[in-house]
């Protein structure tokens, strides 16, 4: 079945739902890009200076964006208020995001009521991919604050005649499972780590939960398969970030990538070293430009997420662009000697099919033997003495780890097991130690 985002996008750009006209969408995006550039240059002190002369602001095609500078996360931290095009009183929601390190200034994102309504609209269309009218949906994400992800999702679900129930992050997995048994929801929405923990502890009859949406963190394929097998359900994945207004893209039933929210964003994938645009199938950094945001537009914002545009059309038949599964983040790569790096995403993919595993962390250190990597497995059960052995077997077969050892980038690696704190790692996004 074609993704409902296809017809929804057509309605957004033409006023009438129907099969998406790709040529019309691209014309719409070009027009919106030029409007956004003109609006930002006229109303944002940051972009007035950042974008330079007005002569470079008229785009003949979206490819002309390449001649414009990027907006980076540090710009939001250092120049946050200067990015605004409206008075602070015009915003309905302000989100503060901490930055890495102890001295970095926090990023602040500002959203108008119209921004929030568009996210609710997108959430509703995305959820309708696998949610039927009357379905009970348990939201395992924060929703008490107006404009929070849970609050927006609840509004979206009421809009498609589903029945949402707020719960929040899973801080007590046993209590959460008891609540699921009592409510018997058809759909669960939560972070990959929280849903994996519930799946590992699961004593629900197969098929009690029909669908699961994972959001707010990267979802390794091995983790998704573990949840599907344990709960007897179908798992869908969502891609988004606060800078996007939380909603960016969602999988359809074909599961061959995220269908992008192209009526509100223009997406690029670039080489993070050369800044050049990449061809479909080539992995690089995801960059987006807002198309409909008046309050705090973002132009060529670098997300640090690594992904690719799949080269083949989606089997569902949609003409929307897709993004591949996120393959890691710039800055999260583990630096080794000899110019080598390890991608935690590769380690995750190898490990999350292990029995009892709830999480894993990776710590790089240097000893008298040379650079080393400590892999900590957070598991439910220590009685299975083969868990570490199984982990070592999977890691030895990992090409990137083998290559690092042969090239001298890594002298040794070891695996340890932590059972005592495993359940304490629930409650939202992963707590990595890299």
N, C-alpha and C positions, 0 to 999 in steps of 0.2 A: 504493500500500500504506500502511495506517495506521501511524503511528510506533509502534515497540515500546514507547516510553515511556508510551503510553496504558494498555496492559494492566499494565505494570510499576507505574504509579501506582495503579491499582485494587488490585493486590495489596498495595501498601504501606499503603493506607488501610483495606482490608477483610480482608486475609489470603488473598484468593482472586483470581487473575488473571482478566481478562475485560474486556469493554468498559467504559470508564470511566463511572462514574455521577457526573455533574457536581454534582448536588445533594448527594450523599454527600461528595464532595471539599470542597465549601464548608463543610459542617457540620464535617468533620474539621479544616479550617483554622481555623475559629472556635474550636473546642475547644483546638487546639494554641496558638493565639494567646493565649488566656486562661491556659493553663498556663505559657507562656513568660513572660508578664508577671508572674504571681505568683511564679514561680521566680526571675526576675531581681531583682524588688523585695525578695525575702527574702534573697537570697544575694550580690548584687553591691553593694558600697558605692556605686559610681557610679550604678547604676539606682535604688537605694533613694532617693537624693536627686533624681536626674534625672526620675524618673517622678512624684514628688509623692505626694499622698495616695492611699490604697488605694481610695477611692471611685471614682476615675476609671479603675481598672484592669479593671473588669468590662465586657467588650465584648458588646453585643447583636448586632452584625454587624461584619464586617471594616471597614466604612465608619467605624466608631467610632474606628478607629486615628487618624483625622485630628486628633483632639483631643489626641493624645500628641506630645511633642517628638521631633525627629529626633536620630539619632546621626550625628555627622560624622567625617570622617577625622581631624580634629585632636583629637577626643576620644580616639581610639585612641593618638595620640602622647602626649598630655598625661596621660591617666588610664588607661593600658593595664592595669595590674595591678588597678585598682579595678573594671574590667569583669568580672573573673573571678568565677565562682560556685563554683569548686573550688580545691583546693590546687594549686600549681604541679607537684607531684609526680604529679598525676593526668593530666597532658598528655603525649602521645606525640610531638608535633611542634610546634615553635615557629618561626615564620617572621618574619624582620625585613625590613621594606620601607622603603627610603630615601624621604624626602620631598623635594619640590623645594626648591631653595635650599641654602645652605651652613650655616645655623644651625638649621634645623628638626630636631626630634627624630624619630627613626625610629618607624614604626608596628610593633607586634609583635602577631602573631596566634597564638592558642593553640588547638590541636586535640587532642581525645581520640582514643583508638583507635577508638571508635564513630564519630566524625566521619569519620575516614579510611575506615572500612569502608563507610560510606554513599556516599562519593565513588566508591570502587571499584565499588560496585553500580551507581551512575548511569553511570559511564564504560562499564561493560560493556553496559548496555542501549542507551546512545547509540551505541556503536560497532557494535552488532549491526544498526543501520539499514543499513549498507553493507558490513559485514565478515562473511564466511562462515567456518564452521569449517574449519580447515586453512589459511586465508589467512596469508601472511607479512606482517607489519606492521613497517615500519621507523619507529622513534620518533626523530624529529629534535628532541628536547627533553631537558633534563637529567633523568637518572634514577639517578644514582649514590647520591644521598642517600635514605635511607628516608623515605617520606612525600612525596617530591618528585613533580612531575606525571608524569615518566616512569616512576617506580617504581609509582605508583598505576595508571597506564595499563597497564603490563606485567601487573600482577596481574589487572586487569579483563579483559585480552585472553586470558590463560590460562583465565579463568573461562568464556569463551564458546568455548573450544577453538580459538582462533586461535594463531598462532605469532609472538610479539613479539620484536623485536630492538632493543636499545638502541644509539643512536648519539650523541645529544647535539646541541646547536646546530651549525649548519653554519658552521664557521670556515674551511674550505678547500673551496669548492664543487666544484673539480675532483676532489678525493679523494672527496667525497661521491657524486658521479656515478659514479665508478669502483666504489664500494661498492654502489650501486644496480644497476649492470650485473651485478655478480657475484652478488648476492643474488636479484635479480629479485622484489622484493616486490610483492604485489598492492595494498598500501595504504601510503601515506606519511602521517605525521602531523608537522606542523611549523608554524612561524610563517609568516604571509603573505610576509614579505620573503625568508626563506630559500627557500621553495618557488618564488617568482617568479624568484629568481636561478638556481635549478636549471633552471627551465623555459626561461629565456633562453639558458642554456648548453647546452641539451639536445641530445644526439645519440642519444638512445634511440629505438628503433623505436616508432611510435605504438601506444599501448595496452599497452606494457610494464607501466606502472603503471595499475591500473584505477580506484582511488579515492584521493582526497586529503582529509584533514581539516585545515583551517586553525584555529589556536587562538592564544591569548595576545596577540592584537592585532587591531585593526580591519581588515576585509577589503573594500576597495572592489570594487564589482561589476566594474569594468573590469579590475582585477587578477585576479579570479576567472576571468573569461572568457579572459584571456591564458594563464593556467595550463592551463585546460581545452583550449584550442586547441593549445597547444604540446605538451602531454604526451598528448593524446588520451584524457583521463580525465574522470571526474566529480568535482567538488569540492563538499565539504560544509563548513559553517562552524559553529564552536562559540563560545558566549559564556559567559564565566565570569571570575572574578577571585579573587585569593587570599582576600579577605574572605569569599567564598562557600565556601571550601574547594576552590577551583579549578573545580568543575563547576557550571554554572548553567542551560544550555539548549543545544539542538543542533537543527540543521535536519533535516527529513525529506526524502524524495525529491521532494516537491512544491516545495521551496525557496521558501516564501512567508513565512519567518520562523522564529525559534528557538522550538521547543517547550520550555516552561519546566519546571523541576524543582519542581513545585508541592507535592509531598509533604514537601519540606524547607524551602521558602521561600514567603513570601507577598510578591508583587510589587505595586508601585504605580508609576504614572507621574504626576509632579507638575509644575506650573508652577514653574520654578526661581526666579521672581521673587515670585510671590504665595504659593507653597507649597500651592496648591489642587490637588486631584486633577483629572486631565484625562480627557476622554472618549476612547474608542477612536478611533484615527486622528490624534489630536493629539500632537505631539512634545513631550516634556518630559524631565525627569531621572528616571532609573530609581532606585527606592528599594526595598529589600527588608528583610524581617524573617525571622529564622531561626525554624523551627518545631520542630526536633528537637535543637538544640544545648544541652547542659547546661553545658559548661565555660565557653564564652565566647559567650553569646547576643548577637545584635545586633538592636536594635529600631529600625525605620525608618531604616536606614543609607542615607545618600545617597552614591550611587556616582560622581556627576558625569558618568555616561554619558547621552547623549541618544538617545532612541528613542521608539517608540509601540507601543501594542497594536493590531495590525491589526484593522479593524472587521469583516471578513468571516471566516467559519469557514475552516479549512484544507481545501484540496481532498482531503487524505488521509483526512479524516473524523474526525480526533481531536477530542476535546472539551477537550483541554488548551489553556490560554491560550498565546498566542505573543507574542513580542517582535519588532519589526521589526529590520532591520539597524541597527547602531549608527551614528548620524549625526553623531558628534563627541563631544567632551568639554567640559564647562564648565571654563574655565581654559586651554583650548588655542585658543580663538577669538582671532584676531589683532586687537588693538584698533587702530582707525583714528580719524581726526578726525571731527567732526560726529556723534559717537555711532555711527558705522558700525563693523561688524566683518566679518571674513572667516573662514569656517569652513574649516580645512585639509581637511576631508573633501570639500568641493566641489572644491577644487583637485586633490586626489588623483583623484577620479572623472574629471576632465577629462584628466588626464595619463597615467594608468597603462596606457592602451592604446597609447601611443607605442612604436615599435620600439626595442629595445636598452635601454629605461629599467629601472633596478633600484630606484631610490628618488628622492625629491624632498624638499627642505627649503625652508622659507619663513622669511625673516628680515625683520622690520619695522624700518625706520630712518627717521631724519629728517635731511634735508639742507636747503640753502638754497632748494631747489625746493619743499620741503614734505615730507609723509610719503610714504615710498616702500616698495616691497615687492620684495625680491630673491628670485627663485625659482631654486634650484640644482637642475639635473638631473644625477643620477648615472647614467651610461650606460656600456655596454660598448664602444661603438664611436664614435670621433670622426670617422670618415671620411665618415659620412652628414651632409653639411652642412645637410640640410633638417630635422634634428631640432629645432633651436631654432625654425625657421620654423613647423614643425608645432605646436610647443608654443604659440607665440604665437597661431596661428590658433584653437586650441582655447580658450585663455584669453580671447581677445576675445569669444568666444561665451558666456562664463560670465556669467549675469545678475548674480550677487552682485558680481563684479569691476566690471562695467559700472556698476552702481548706485553703488558706492563712488567711482568716478571722477567720475560726474555730480554726486554730492552733495558733493564736495569732501573726502571722507574719505581719499582717496588721490590724490596728485599724479602719481605715475608708478609703473611697475613694469618690471622688466627680468628677463631670463632668461639664465643662464650655464650652461655645460656643464662637468662634472667627470668625467673618465674615470679619472684616476690612482687615486682613492680609492674608486671605485664598489664594487669587490669587498670592500673593508674594512668595508662597512656590513652585512654578513651577521653571523649569530651571535646571533639573538634578536629582541627587539622593536626597533622603529624608533628611531633616534637623531635626534630632531627638533631643529631650531634655529629657534625661533620667537620 
